[in-house]
């Protein structure tokens, strides 16, 4: 799954909006989207975004295992 799709899935499962994440992380929505699309790199944002995606996708996989 590419990073943009993974972020959209994680965002939908989290209940957050991009603007809320931007406020929590102290950046703009546009900065988050630029990092996700690979248009720019950010030493501060990239680890936050990766952890957000990994955490929520991991939780979704656990939920799917419980259902199956």
PDB file of N, CA, C and O in Angstrom:
ATOM      1  N   UNK A   1       0.857  -1.167   0.000  1.00  0.00           N
ATOM      2  CA  UNK A   1       0.000   0.000   0.000  1.00  0.00           C
ATOM      3  C   UNK A   1       0.908   1.237   0.000  1.00  0.00           C
ATOM      4  O   UNK A   1       1.830   1.340   0.808  1.00  0.00           O
ATOM      5  N   UNK A   2       0.636   2.156  -0.904  1.00  0.00           N
ATOM      6  CA  UNK A   2       1.480   3.344  -0.934  1.00  0.00           C
ATOM      7  C   UNK A   2       1.163   4.255   0.252  1.00  0.00           C
ATOM      8  O   UNK A   2       0.142   4.101   0.923  1.00  0.00           O
ATOM      9  N   UNK A   3       2.049   5.189   0.488  1.00  0.00           N
ATOM     10  CA  UNK A   3       1.967   6.004   1.701  1.00  0.00           C
ATOM     11  C   UNK A   3       0.712   6.875   1.745  1.00  0.00           C
ATOM     12  O   UNK A   3       0.133   7.068   2.815  1.00  0.00           O
ATOM     13  N   UNK A   4       0.286   7.402   0.599  1.00  0.00           N
ATOM     14  CA  UNK A   4      -0.905   8.260   0.571  1.00  0.00           C
ATOM     15  C   UNK A   4      -2.139   7.457   0.975  1.00  0.00           C
ATOM     16  O   UNK A   4      -2.937   7.912   1.794  1.00  0.00           O
ATOM     17  N   UNK A   5      -2.297   6.262   0.402  1.00  0.00           N
ATOM     18  CA  UNK A   5      -3.447   5.417   0.749  1.00  0.00           C
ATOM     19  C   UNK A   5      -3.374   4.972   2.205  1.00  0.00           C
ATOM     20  O   UNK A   5      -4.385   4.954   2.907  1.00  0.00           O
ATOM     21  N   UNK A   6      -2.179   4.615   2.651  1.00  0.00           N
ATOM     22  CA  UNK A   6      -2.011   4.181   4.038  1.00  0.00           C
ATOM     23  C   UNK A   6      -2.384   5.307   5.001  1.00  0.00           C
ATOM     24  O   UNK A   6      -3.013   5.065   6.031  1.00  0.00           O
ATOM     25  N   UNK A   7      -1.997   6.535   4.666  1.00  0.00           N
ATOM     26  CA  UNK A   7      -2.341   7.665   5.531  1.00  0.00           C
ATOM     27  C   UNK A   7      -3.846   7.889   5.545  1.00  0.00           C
ATOM     28  O   UNK A   7      -4.421   8.157   6.600  1.00  0.00           O
ATOM     29  N   UNK A   8      -4.490   7.782   4.387  1.00  0.00           N
ATOM     30  CA  UNK A   8      -5.943   7.978   4.323  1.00  0.00           C
ATOM     31  C   UNK A   8      -6.677   6.931   5.157  1.00  0.00           C
ATOM     32  O   UNK A   8      -7.642   7.253   5.850  1.00  0.00           O
ATOM     33  N   UNK A   9      -6.225   5.687   5.093  1.00  0.00           N
ATOM     34  CA  UNK A   9      -6.848   4.615   5.878  1.00  0.00           C
ATOM     35  C   UNK A   9      -6.630   4.865   7.368  1.00  0.00           C
ATOM     36  O   UNK A   9      -7.561   4.748   8.165  1.00  0.00           O
ATOM     37  N   UNK A  10      -5.401   5.209   7.738  1.00  0.00           N
ATOM     38  CA  UNK A  10      -5.098   5.473   9.147  1.00  0.00           C
ATOM     39  C   UNK A  10      -5.887   6.676   9.656  1.00  0.00           C
ATOM     40  O   UNK A  10      -6.377   6.672  10.785  1.00  0.00           O
ATOM     41  N   UNK A  11      -6.006   7.695   8.826  1.00  0.00           N
ATOM     42  CA  UNK A  11      -6.747   8.897   9.215  1.00  0.00           C
ATOM     43  C   UNK A  11      -8.221   8.573   9.424  1.00  0.00           C
ATOM     44  O   UNK A  11      -8.832   9.027  10.391  1.00  0.00           O
ATOM     45  N   UNK A  12      -8.783   7.794   8.523  1.00  0.00           N
ATOM     46  CA  UNK A  12     -10.198   7.424   8.641  1.00  0.00           C
ATOM     47  C   UNK A  12     -10.441   6.578   9.889  1.00  0.00           C
ATOM     48  O   UNK A  12     -11.447   6.759  10.575  1.00  0.00           O
ATOM     49  N   UNK A  13      -9.529   5.660  10.184  1.00  0.00           N
ATOM     50  CA  UNK A  13      -9.728   4.791  11.342  1.00  0.00           C
ATOM     51  C   UNK A  13      -9.487   5.521  12.659  1.00  0.00           C
ATOM     52  O   UNK A  13     -10.004   5.115  13.700  1.00  0.00           O
ATOM     53  N   UNK A  14      -8.711   6.586  12.615  1.00  0.00           N
ATOM     54  CA  UNK A  14      -8.380   7.300  13.852  1.00  0.00           C
ATOM     55  C   UNK A  14      -9.479   8.249  14.301  1.00  0.00           C
ATOM     56  O   UNK A  14      -9.619   8.525  15.493  1.00  0.00           O
ATOM     57  N   UNK A  15     -10.256   8.745  13.353  1.00  0.00           N
ATOM     58  CA  UNK A  15     -11.281   9.722  13.693  1.00  0.00           C
ATOM     59  C   UNK A  15     -10.762  11.148  13.706  1.00  0.00           C
ATOM     60  O   UNK A  15     -11.530  12.086  13.919  1.00  0.00           O
ATOM     61  N   UNK A  16      -9.468  11.322  13.479  1.00  0.00           N
ATOM     62  CA  UNK A  16      -8.890  12.664  13.415  1.00  0.00           C
ATOM     63  C   UNK A  16      -9.076  13.258  12.029  1.00  0.00           C
ATOM     64  O   UNK A  16      -9.323  12.541  11.059  1.00  0.00           O
ATOM     65  N   UNK A  17      -8.955  14.566  11.949  1.00  0.00           N
ATOM     66  CA  UNK A  17      -8.900  15.256  10.662  1.00  0.00           C
ATOM     67  C   UNK A  17      -7.466  15.737  10.495  1.00  0.00           C
ATOM     68  O   UNK A  17      -6.745  15.898  11.480  1.00  0.00           O
ATOM     69  N   UNK A  18      -7.052  15.964   9.259  1.00  0.00           N
ATOM     70  CA  UNK A  18      -5.684  16.411   9.010  1.00  0.00           C
ATOM     71  C   UNK A  18      -5.400  17.719   9.746  1.00  0.00           C
ATOM     72  O   UNK A  18      -4.298  17.921  10.256  1.00  0.00           O
ATOM     73  N   UNK A  19      -6.390  18.598   9.799  1.00  0.00           N
ATOM     74  CA  UNK A  19      -6.184  19.881  10.486  1.00  0.00           C
ATOM     75  C   UNK A  19      -5.928  19.676  11.980  1.00  0.00           C
ATOM     76  O   UNK A  19      -5.159  20.424  12.584  1.00  0.00           O
ATOM     77  N   UNK A  20      -6.568  18.668  12.580  1.00  0.00           N
ATOM     78  CA  UNK A  20      -6.344  18.382  14.002  1.00  0.00           C
ATOM     79  C   UNK A  20      -4.934  17.841  14.238  1.00  0.00           C
ATOM     80  O   UNK A  20      -4.281  18.199  15.218  1.00  0.00           O
ATOM     81  N   UNK A  21      -4.468  16.973  13.329  1.00  0.00           N
ATOM     82  CA  UNK A  21      -3.095  16.468  13.446  1.00  0.00           C
ATOM     83  C   UNK A  21      -2.103  17.612  13.290  1.00  0.00           C
ATOM     84  O   UNK A  21      -1.119  17.692  14.026  1.00  0.00           O
ATOM     85  N   UNK A  22      -2.362  18.492  12.336  1.00  0.00           N
ATOM     86  CA  UNK A  22      -1.469  19.625  12.109  1.00  0.00           C
ATOM     87  C   UNK A  22      -1.378  20.493  13.361  1.00  0.00           C
ATOM     88  O   UNK A  22      -0.295  20.950  13.728  1.00  0.00           O
ATOM     89  N   UNK A  23      -2.497  20.714  14.003  1.00  0.00           N
ATOM     90  CA  UNK A  23      -2.506  21.521  15.232  1.00  0.00           C
ATOM     91  C   UNK A  23      -1.715  20.816  16.333  1.00  0.00           C
ATOM     92  O   UNK A  23      -0.943  21.457  17.047  1.00  0.00           O
ATOM     93  N   UNK A  24      -1.902  19.501  16.475  1.00  0.00           N
ATOM     94  CA  UNK A  24      -1.181  18.746  17.515  1.00  0.00           C
ATOM     95  C   UNK A  24       0.321  18.729  17.252  1.00  0.00           C
ATOM     96  O   UNK A  24       1.123  18.821  18.181  1.00  0.00           O
ATOM     97  N   UNK A  25       0.697  18.611  15.976  1.00  0.00           N
ATOM     98  CA  UNK A  25       2.103  18.493  15.608  1.00  0.00           C
ATOM     99  C   UNK A  25       2.772  19.836  15.350  1.00  0.00           C
ATOM    100  O   UNK A  25       3.981  19.883  15.124  1.00  0.00           O
ATOM    101  N   UNK A  26       2.020  20.919  15.376  1.00  0.00           N
ATOM    102  CA  UNK A  26       2.593  22.248  15.198  1.00  0.00           C
ATOM    103  C   UNK A  26       3.065  22.529  13.788  1.00  0.00           C
ATOM    104  O   UNK A  26       4.144  23.089  13.590  1.00  0.00           O
ATOM    105  N   UNK A  27       2.262  22.144  12.802  1.00  0.00           N
ATOM    106  CA  UNK A  27       2.610  22.393  11.404  1.00  0.00           C
ATOM    107  C   UNK A  27       1.329  22.680  10.635  1.00  0.00           C
ATOM    108  O   UNK A  27       0.258  22.804  11.228  1.00  0.00           O
ATOM    109  N   UNK A  28       1.437  22.785   9.322  1.00  0.00           N
ATOM    110  CA  UNK A  28       0.250  23.022   8.499  1.00  0.00           C
ATOM    111  C   UNK A  28      -0.228  21.716   7.865  1.00  0.00           C
ATOM    112  O   UNK A  28       0.522  20.745   7.769  1.00  0.00           O
ATOM    113  N   UNK A  29      -1.496  21.713   7.434  1.00  0.00           N
ATOM    114  CA  UNK A  29      -2.032  20.543   6.720  1.00  0.00           C
ATOM    115  C   UNK A  29      -1.228  20.309   5.456  1.00  0.00           C
ATOM    116  O   UNK A  29      -0.934  19.171   5.090  1.00  0.00           O
ATOM    117  N   UNK A  30      -0.873  21.413   4.787  1.00  0.00           N
ATOM    118  CA  UNK A  30      -0.132  21.310   3.537  1.00  0.00           C
ATOM    119  C   UNK A  30       1.221  20.644   3.759  1.00  0.00           C
ATOM    120  O   UNK A  30       1.672  19.864   2.921  1.00  0.00           O
ATOM    121  N   UNK A  31       1.870  20.946   4.878  1.00  0.00           N
ATOM    122  CA  UNK A  31       3.166  20.329   5.179  1.00  0.00           C
ATOM    123  C   UNK A  31       3.012  18.822   5.344  1.00  0.00           C
ATOM    124  O   UNK A  31       3.847  18.058   4.861  1.00  0.00           O
ATOM    125  N   UNK A  32       1.959  18.393   6.019  1.00  0.00           N
ATOM    126  CA  UNK A  32       1.705  16.959   6.192  1.00  0.00           C
ATOM    127  C   UNK A  32       1.514  16.300   4.834  1.00  0.00           C
ATOM    128  O   UNK A  32       2.101  15.252   4.568  1.00  0.00           O
ATOM    129  N   UNK A  33       0.701  16.900   3.976  1.00  0.00           N
ATOM    130  CA  UNK A  33       0.433  16.317   2.663  1.00  0.00           C
ATOM    131  C   UNK A  33       1.681  16.299   1.779  1.00  0.00           C
ATOM    132  O   UNK A  33       1.876  15.359   1.010  1.00  0.00           O
ATOM    133  N   UNK A  34       2.526  17.326   1.880  1.00  0.00           N
ATOM    134  CA  UNK A  34       3.765  17.336   1.086  1.00  0.00           C
ATOM    135  C   UNK A  34       4.693  16.202   1.508  1.00  0.00           C
ATOM    136  O   UNK A  34       5.316  15.565   0.659  1.00  0.00           O
ATOM    137  N   UNK A  35       4.791  15.945   2.810  1.00  0.00           N
ATOM    138  CA  UNK A  35       5.657  14.863   3.297  1.00  0.00           C
ATOM    139  C   UNK A  35       5.099  13.510   2.860  1.00  0.00           C
ATOM    140  O   UNK A  35       5.858  12.635   2.442  1.00  0.00           O
ATOM    141  N   UNK A  36       3.787  13.330   2.954  1.00  0.00           N
ATOM    142  CA  UNK A  36       3.170  12.058   2.572  1.00  0.00           C
ATOM    143  C   UNK A  36       3.381  11.766   1.095  1.00  0.00           C
ATOM    144  O   UNK A  36       3.685  10.635   0.715  1.00  0.00           O
ATOM    145  N   UNK A  37       3.219  12.781   0.273  1.00  0.00           N
ATOM    146  CA  UNK A  37       3.375  12.596  -1.179  1.00  0.00           C
ATOM    147  C   UNK A  37       4.831  12.488  -1.607  1.00  0.00           C
ATOM    148  O   UNK A  37       5.111  12.164  -2.761  1.00  0.00           O
ATOM    149  N   UNK A  38       5.754  12.753  -0.703  1.00  0.00           N
ATOM    150  CA  UNK A  38       7.170  12.667  -1.032  1.00  0.00           C
ATOM    151  C   UNK A  38       7.690  13.893  -1.742  1.00  0.00           C
ATOM    152  O   UNK A  38       8.771  13.849  -2.331  1.00  0.00           O
ATOM    153  N   UNK A  39       6.950  14.988  -1.704  1.00  0.00           N
ATOM    154  CA  UNK A  39       7.381  16.213  -2.372  1.00  0.00           C
ATOM    155  C   UNK A  39       8.460  16.936  -1.575  1.00  0.00           C
ATOM    156  O   UNK A  39       9.205  17.744  -2.130  1.00  0.00           O
ATOM    157  N   UNK A  40       8.546  16.654  -0.292  1.00  0.00           N
ATOM    158  CA  UNK A  40       9.559  17.258   0.566  1.00  0.00           C
ATOM    159  C   UNK A  40       9.853  16.293   1.711  1.00  0.00           C
ATOM    160  O   UNK A  40       9.084  15.367   1.970  1.00  0.00           O
ATOM    161  N   UNK A  41      10.950  16.518   2.377  1.00  0.00           N
ATOM    162  CA  UNK A  41      11.281  15.692   3.534  1.00  0.00           C
ATOM    163  C   UNK A  41      11.287  16.572   4.775  1.00  0.00           C
ATOM    164  O   UNK A  41      11.548  17.772   4.693  1.00  0.00           O
ATOM    165  N   UNK A  42      11.006  15.989   5.889  1.00  0.00           N
ATOM    166  CA  UNK A  42      11.011  16.715   7.150  1.00  0.00           C
ATOM    167  C   UNK A  42      11.505  15.772   8.232  1.00  0.00           C
ATOM    168  O   UNK A  42      10.900  14.729   8.485  1.00  0.00           O
ATOM    169  N   UNK A  43      12.597  16.140   8.862  1.00  0.00           N
ATOM    170  CA  UNK A  43      13.143  15.286   9.923  1.00  0.00           C
ATOM    171  C   UNK A  43      12.195  15.189  11.106  1.00  0.00           C
ATOM    172  O   UNK A  43      12.198  14.192  11.828  1.00  0.00           O
ATOM    173  N   UNK A  44      11.387  16.214  11.305  1.00  0.00           N
ATOM    174  CA  UNK A  44      10.481  16.225  12.447  1.00  0.00           C
ATOM    175  C   UNK A  44       9.150  15.556  12.122  1.00  0.00           C
ATOM    176  O   UNK A  44       8.626  14.799  12.938  1.00  0.00           O
ATOM    177  N   UNK A  45       8.598  15.827  10.939  1.00  0.00           N
ATOM    178  CA  UNK A  45       7.271  15.309  10.596  1.00  0.00           C
ATOM    179  C   UNK A  45       7.272  13.855  10.148  1.00  0.00           C
ATOM    180  O   UNK A  45       6.346  13.110  10.469  1.00  0.00           O
ATOM    181  N   UNK A  46       8.297  13.441   9.411  1.00  0.00           N
ATOM    182  CA  UNK A  46       8.305  12.087   8.857  1.00  0.00           C
ATOM    183  C   UNK A  46       8.152  11.011   9.936  1.00  0.00           C
ATOM    184  O   UNK A  46       7.331  10.109   9.767  1.00  0.00           O
ATOM    185  N   UNK A  47       8.907  11.070  11.036  1.00  0.00           N
ATOM    186  CA  UNK A  47       8.720  10.045  12.077  1.00  0.00           C
ATOM    187  C   UNK A  47       7.327  10.076  12.709  1.00  0.00           C
ATOM    188  O   UNK A  47       6.774   9.030  13.046  1.00  0.00           O
ATOM    189  N   UNK A  48       6.763  11.270  12.870  1.00  0.00           N
ATOM    190  CA  UNK A  48       5.411  11.378  13.431  1.00  0.00           C
ATOM    191  C   UNK A  48       4.391  10.729  12.506  1.00  0.00           C
ATOM    192  O   UNK A  48       3.522   9.979  12.950  1.00  0.00           O
ATOM    193  N   UNK A  49       4.506  11.026  11.218  1.00  0.00           N
ATOM    194  CA  UNK A  49       3.566  10.478  10.236  1.00  0.00           C
ATOM    195  C   UNK A  49       3.717   8.962  10.149  1.00  0.00           C
ATOM    196  O   UNK A  49       2.723   8.236  10.135  1.00  0.00           O
ATOM    197  N   UNK A  50       4.962   8.485  10.091  1.00  0.00           N
ATOM    198  CA  UNK A  50       5.196   7.037  10.007  1.00  0.00           C
ATOM    199  C   UNK A  50       4.641   6.308  11.228  1.00  0.00           C
ATOM    200  O   UNK A  50       4.030   5.248  11.095  1.00  0.00           O
ATOM    201  N   UNK A  51       4.851   6.871  12.412  1.00  0.00           N
ATOM    202  CA  UNK A  51       4.335   6.247  13.634  1.00  0.00           C
ATOM    203  C   UNK A  51       2.811   6.253  13.646  1.00  0.00           C
ATOM    204  O   UNK A  51       2.188   5.284  14.081  1.00  0.00           O
ATOM    205  N   UNK A  52       2.212   7.334  13.174  1.00  0.00           N
ATOM    206  CA  UNK A  52       0.752   7.439  13.105  1.00  0.00           C
ATOM    207  C   UNK A  52       0.197   6.360  12.180  1.00  0.00           C
ATOM    208  O   UNK A  52      -0.750   5.659  12.536  1.00  0.00           O
ATOM    209  N   UNK A  53       0.787   6.229  10.993  1.00  0.00           N
ATOM    210  CA  UNK A  53       0.322   5.232  10.022  1.00  0.00           C
ATOM    211  C   UNK A  53       0.514   3.824  10.577  1.00  0.00           C
ATOM    212  O   UNK A  53      -0.415   3.016  10.559  1.00  0.00           O
ATOM    213  N   UNK A  54       1.712   3.530  11.068  1.00  0.00           N
ATOM    214  CA  UNK A  54       2.004   2.183  11.571  1.00  0.00           C
ATOM    215  C   UNK A  54       1.096   1.800  12.728  1.00  0.00           C
ATOM    216  O   UNK A  54       0.589   0.679  12.779  1.00  0.00           O
ATOM    217  N   UNK A  55       0.892   2.718  13.648  1.00  0.00           N
ATOM    218  CA  UNK A  55       0.059   2.434  14.813  1.00  0.00           C
ATOM    219  C   UNK A  55      -1.375   2.125  14.446  1.00  0.00           C
ATOM    220  O   UNK A  55      -1.964   1.178  14.967  1.00  0.00           O
ATOM    221  N   UNK A  56      -1.940   2.918  13.551  1.00  0.00           N
ATOM    222  CA  UNK A  56      -3.343   2.711  13.207  1.00  0.00           C
ATOM    223  C   UNK A  56      -3.542   1.508  12.288  1.00  0.00           C
ATOM    224  O   UNK A  56      -4.552   0.813  12.400  1.00  0.00           O
ATOM    225  N   UNK A  57      -2.600   1.250  11.385  1.00  0.00           N
ATOM    226  CA  UNK A  57      -2.729   0.067  10.531  1.00  0.00           C
ATOM    227  C   UNK A  57      -2.560  -1.208  11.354  1.00  0.00           C
ATOM    228  O   UNK A  57      -3.223  -2.213  11.098  1.00  0.00           O
ATOM    229  N   UNK A  58      -1.671  -1.159  12.338  1.00  0.00           N
ATOM    230  CA  UNK A  58      -1.477  -2.313  13.222  1.00  0.00           C
ATOM    231  C   UNK A  58      -2.765  -2.609  13.999  1.00  0.00           C
ATOM    232  O   UNK A  58      -3.164  -3.766  14.133  1.00  0.00           O
ATOM    233  N   UNK A  59      -3.403  -1.566  14.505  1.00  0.00           N
ATOM    234  CA  UNK A  59      -4.653  -1.740  15.245  1.00  0.00           C
ATOM    235  C   UNK A  59      -5.750  -2.305  14.345  1.00  0.00           C
ATOM    236  O   UNK A  59      -6.535  -3.145  14.782  1.00  0.00           O
ATOM    237  N   UNK A  60      -5.811  -1.850  13.092  1.00  0.00           N
ATOM    238  CA  UNK A  60      -6.810  -2.379  12.159  1.00  0.00           C
ATOM    239  C   UNK A  60      -6.575  -3.858  11.883  1.00  0.00           C
ATOM    240  O   UNK A  60      -7.526  -4.636  11.807  1.00  0.00           O
ATOM    241  N   UNK A  61      -5.302  -4.251  11.733  1.00  0.00           N
ATOM    242  CA  UNK A  61      -4.987  -5.654  11.487  1.00  0.00           C
ATOM    243  C   UNK A  61      -5.392  -6.520  12.677  1.00  0.00           C
ATOM    244  O   UNK A  61      -5.904  -7.623  12.493  1.00  0.00           O
ATOM    245  N   UNK A  62      -5.166  -6.030  13.891  1.00  0.00           N
ATOM    246  CA  UNK A  62      -5.582  -6.780  15.085  1.00  0.00           C
ATOM    247  C   UNK A  62      -7.095  -6.940  15.123  1.00  0.00           C
ATOM    248  O   UNK A  62      -7.604  -8.010  15.457  1.00  0.00           O
ATOM    249  N   UNK A  63      -7.814  -5.873  14.779  1.00  0.00           N
ATOM    250  CA  UNK A  63      -9.279  -5.942  14.746  1.00  0.00           C
ATOM    251  C   UNK A  63      -9.753  -6.961  13.718  1.00  0.00           C
ATOM    252  O   UNK A  63     -10.698  -7.707  13.972  1.00  0.00           O
ATOM    253  N   UNK A  64      -9.102  -6.996  12.561  1.00  0.00           N
ATOM    254  CA  UNK A  64      -9.478  -7.956  11.515  1.00  0.00           C
ATOM    255  C   UNK A  64      -9.197  -9.388  11.961  1.00  0.00           C
ATOM    256  O   UNK A  64      -9.974 -10.294  11.660  1.00  0.00           O
ATOM    257  N   UNK A  65      -8.090  -9.599  12.677  1.00  0.00           N
ATOM    258  CA  UNK A  65      -7.770 -10.941  13.173  1.00  0.00           C
ATOM    259  C   UNK A  65      -8.817 -11.411  14.178  1.00  0.00           C
ATOM    260  O   UNK A  65      -9.196 -12.582  14.186  1.00  0.00           O
ATOM    261  N   UNK A  66      -9.282 -10.496  15.024  1.00  0.00           N
ATOM    262  CA  UNK A  66     -10.298 -10.857  16.010  1.00  0.00           C
ATOM    263  C   UNK A  66     -11.615 -11.227  15.345  1.00  0.00           C
ATOM    264  O   UNK A  66     -12.319 -12.121  15.813  1.00  0.00           O
ATOM    265  N   UNK A  67     -11.947 -10.552  14.268  1.00  0.00           N
ATOM    266  CA  UNK A  67     -13.211 -10.808  13.570  1.00  0.00           C
ATOM    267  C   UNK A  67     -13.145 -12.123  12.806  1.00  0.00           C
ATOM    268  O   UNK A  67     -14.131 -12.859  12.750  1.00  0.00           O
ATOM    269  N   UNK A  68     -11.989 -12.423  12.218  1.00  0.00           N
ATOM    270  CA  UNK A  68     -11.849 -13.620  11.375  1.00  0.00           C
ATOM    271  C   UNK A  68     -11.805 -14.900  12.153  1.00  0.00           C
ATOM    272  O   UNK A  68     -11.689 -15.976  11.566  1.00  0.00           O
TER     273      UNK A  68
END
